[in-house]
Amino acid sequence: MKFSVVITTYNRLDLLKRAIDSACTQTIECEVVVADDCSDDDTQTYVQSLGDKVVYHRNEVNQGHAATVNAGVAKATGDWIKFLDDDDYLAANCIEEITSAIALRPDAVICSCVAAQVDANEVELSRTPQVGPGLAFYIPQADIHYGMLLELVPFGTPAQVACRRDAFLKTGGWDSTLDANCDDIDSWIRIAQFGDAIFLNHCLAYRTIWPGAYNQKFSLSRRLATNILMKEKIYALVDEQHRLKIPRFQDIKNYLKLHWSLVALKQKNIKSFLSMFEPSAISPQSWKFLVSAALSRRTQGNNSQVRKFVLIES
């Protein structure tokens, strides 16, 4: 089994060096691909100076995040792809731990792990929650979209996720119309149609929280609209065995409106709050879903719905 770490970058050479170093110093050998979205700083000179340590692709013109991910995957030769943005980095044993887990579950097509969220000085701020029982467990394909819909299965950001390359290619790659606004989540939704999922309750990646992050450029109302779109896609893919147990889509939509309205209020963004808030969203079902989602994020390891997923025994 061969892994390729695909690092996307654009005009962030100082951060990129850290990402490349974290991929090149993995405890097991892997291919490192840098996909450059036509940077106009010294990125090309630096990456080419690394010689055979890194495979380098450069877009002829700036094409955006999603297209650059697709170009990097096209250049990669691994059976599995580990995604990484230039402002994030990996633990030294990331690829080794993922490889060990997926070797036990050959039907898996996607794998996620816990990530530490760090500031610009690499000081840890928080960690993404653990999901399900044990240090590693898998979710059968028929249960994945049901879990995603109810927010029991949060695959997370590119720093957390790896996928099988053939499954990625079957989906047609990342959608440039979304471009850094849930283009990753949209990809996980589609990849999950082709096999099982694995979660590792190990902290194997580091995600930088800073004002220069790609998703900071989107308004809260636009993020709400995209979140609704993602839920629509997930809803349509929930396996038949779960369909009688899922809420009405309107209730899910109202929950999202309520959630993002409260985010805007917390940020004291009154303009966004007024643009997103709808009285119809304040319903018992919306509040129930909001509380349930918050509790599941905090206690997923003990959640009865998650615990039915299967522990991987090494």
Salt bridges, closest charged atoms under 4 A:
ASP36 OD2 - ARG58 NH1 3.16
ASP85 OD1 - HIS65 NE2 2.82
ASP86 OD1 - ARG12 NH1 2.91
ASP87 OD2 - ARG12 NH1 3.49
GLU122 OE2 - ARG18 NH1 3.08
GLU124 OE2 - ARG127 NE 2.80
ASP143 OD1 - HIS242 NE2 2.72
ASP143 OD2 - LYS308 NZ 3.22
GLU151 OE2 - LYS231 NZ 3.21
GLU151 OE1 - ARG297 NH1 2.90
ASP166 OD1 - ARG164 NE 2.89
ASP183 OD2 - HIS65 ND1 3.15
ASP186 OD2 - ARG190 NH2 2.93
ASP186 OD1 - LYS233 NZ 2.61
ASP251 OD1 - ARG248 NH2 2.99
GLU278 OE1 - LYS257 NZ 2.88
